[in-house]
């Protein structure tokens, strides 16, 4: 639409327009123009008089073309300037010309007007009267020629002032002219719009879309000249959505159309002989509509129109090849979206209405998002699939940069970023594709500029969610380019993020920048904030993050880092009231909300009085927090006095210290009159022939201990006691205000010299104890019978079904030894002695017996294990030597007090001596006797493992048994067993009281049965049984005596 102004043509044969024009121009715009023809909706917008400032052109310069589609270019009013000199001149010259020209104008359906002018000099009133009579006469002549009164008068002199000094008359003369012009232009608009409507109706019969388009555009141009831009825009919309009767035969999209950026003119469109494409038509109509909205200063409408135009054209690219769509289509979208975004942003500077500016910035942001997305597509094609990643992907590398060289990146910041008006960076930058694709660096810079502009526009549009996202992406781009300092500033300025996923990316990239710039203190704080989102982080990311925090903990020292949200803790004291010098213990229930295991060096909780004058510290070391609920203990010495409170806990990881707010706990510490206490720390299970640790705990109160020693001389009776295993050295661990101290003390003559102990401290003296005892059943011999303890328990269990009753009978297998440790010390220059005695219960917890039975072609091993201790025992592992078992014996079992465990195995490849090696321990995880001496010592005392060996076959040993009952005079059987698989011979020697029925010498393999008859009653010694293997007499095992029952006669 090239003609945008309504024209009024004038015919000025005498060159008087220059004198008349200034008076007419002062009356513009004409504000009483009406269109009486109101088409169907949506043209109902024509509701009140229009204001138009027409353009006055000479008759020869006006458009007088004959084409119907160009009718809107013609003048809407034609004025003939009649310069009056005399009636004769009018009749002879002017009147014929007026008749001719008016008829020509009327044929073209153009309104006309005769303007009567006459310059005169000085002015008698008679001249005025004669002039007025001439005007009336000429007006009647014109009326008689055309049947309408189309002549108006305008008086002026050579000084370009009205002759009449009467203001009212002056106004009336101008109003007559302006009224006539309003009426003429109104009629012209009505005639022109009616003409195009008539032509559109005629075009419907031809069904020619191109003619329909031309007539619609002519009508739109007519209304646009009348100032009805909205109506004209709707008409253009109707061109894009014509009635179904019009067939649209568009041509294909050419490469020139895809690469062209400039607008299409009406002349170019109409002179195009080829079939236009749909893209070509839409671009032309968009340009026309954009100019209409510009004339109406509707920049919000331009923004909406631009978005609709670009998004609609994206769908048109589906009609071309995939490569052209991806490449040329992206170029088209990039160029047009960028130009429209720059145009709208430039216009926003001159708009004062904040609401309009807000909407306009939003439109610019959407256009720029299209620009950036297309630039990314083109970058992959330009640089061999290279792409600047703009998708928000979390970083996974948290490695520390320990090199002294840090990448600052200050010189890489785009220079325009320092402008006072950041929105102008878009218009100041050269973002043409030729410039952007010069180098890969220029591409990255262009993406950074676009992302920055996206943030600024969405921020100005009050779309803070979008603005935050693009600000984050700006920081990501800075990070990928090594501009860490600038990225930190960007990430730190992102506030009030409503999306958790976006908050995570901000924190992760901020963490990466902090690590690369060596700002470790801030990095740890940010890392802890990241851990709060562990549920939506990728797998193993929290693990790698904590590994990074652990690395930092070896480098930098930081205190009071809040981690309450990650590890909520609940503390419960074992006792709320203790004596001064006692041990305070608390159970901490901590929930590890992270999906990985976390380790801390120690946990401390400090208790204060109201005035913070007295404090005590509870401490636990080497904490391992698995995911979920965890329990651990903290303990300390009640060194202070009074009522103390604690509301926080500190977790230490190397040089880092984390603080957690906990529930308030209160403890009352009463004064203790004793200045020292002595306690023995005894293991839960004391086993014969095993070296174990025993601790002597010494706790001071308000007074120190000097020249202290522990007297162990009461235990030196080695003949009866034998409990001090190492009589030369003792380990010492002391806890004072200065910290922990380990040392080795000498034991001389059962006396241990102690170091100086300050007040409110604690010392542990650890000695080794061992109680020796020889058990017959532990010798290297096999057995086919139960030992006495097992037989005892079997008999006992027959009469008592409850295990508790059995446990009470086990005292016969326990040896109680009193352990004495007396503390001799000086306190306040006074000699004092603190005696202490503990009962130590030594026992062989497990008793094992076995039996080998010949079974088919193999051997069947039966094992019976009896727990004789006062605790449950857990078997840890079995190891078989010189035999092979079909089933795996290494199944962990818990054998309770008094319980007999029966095991049976098939064995093969038996070679003497064969044995079982059993490793066992106490089944208690936490014994009721608390240690808390030192982690290593505690583990040794609580979790010690013991070894027990049991031989079930020895080389060249034969066993025999007598079948019961044995009755005088009746034959009884003696079974002889030899399980080495060799051929043997057996002989029964003659003995007093026995009659030998079996052959004196017989051969056998594995088993032989001998028949003997007792001749006496009572306890008789069995005959001697001799077994040979080859020429060698081997050892025999079996009962030596047997009870022979008499035959009672009635």
Secondary structure by P-SEA (a helix, b strand, c coil): ccccbbbbbbbbcccccccaaaaaaaacccccccccccccccccccccbbbbbbbbbcccccccccccccccccccbbbbbcccccaaaaaccaaaaaaaaaaaaaaacbbbbbbbbbbbccccaaaaaaaaaaaaaaaaaaaaacccccbbbbbbccccccccccaaaaaaaaaaaaaaaaaaaaaaaaaaaaaaaaaaaaacccccaaaaaaaaaaaaaaaaaacaaaaaaaaaaaaacccccccccccccccccccccccccaaaaaaccccccaaaaaaaaaaaaaaaaaaacaaaaaaaaaaaaaaaaaaaacccccccccaaaaaaaaaaaaaaaaaaaaaaaacccaaaaaaaaaaaaaaaaaaaaaaaaaaaaaaccccccccccccccccccccccccccccccccccccccccccccccccccccccccaaaaaaaaaaaaaaaaaaaaaacaaaaaaaaaaaaaaaaaaacaaaaaaaaaaaccccccaaaaaaaaaaaaaaaaaacaaaaaaaaaaaaaccccccccaaaaaaaaaaaaaaaccccccccccccbbbbbbbccccccccbbbbbbbbbbccccbbbbbcbbbbbbbcccccccccccccccccccccccbbbbbccccccbbbbcbbbbbcccbbbbbbccbbbbbbccccccbbbbbbccccccccbbbbbbbbbbbccccccbbbbbcccccccccccccccccbbbbbbbcccccccbbbbbcccbbbbccccccbbbbbbbbbbbbbbbccccccccccccaaaaaaaaaaaacccaaaaaaaccccbbbbbbbbbbbbccccbbbbbbbbbbbbbcccbbbbbcccccccbbbbbbbbbbcccbbbbbcccccccccccccccbbbbbcccbbbbbbbbbccccccbbbbbbbccccccccccccccaaaaaaacbbbbbbbbbccccbbbbbbbcccccccbbbbbbbbbcccccbbbbbccccccccccccccccccbbbbbbbbcccccccccbbbbbcccbbbbbbcccbbbbbbbbcc
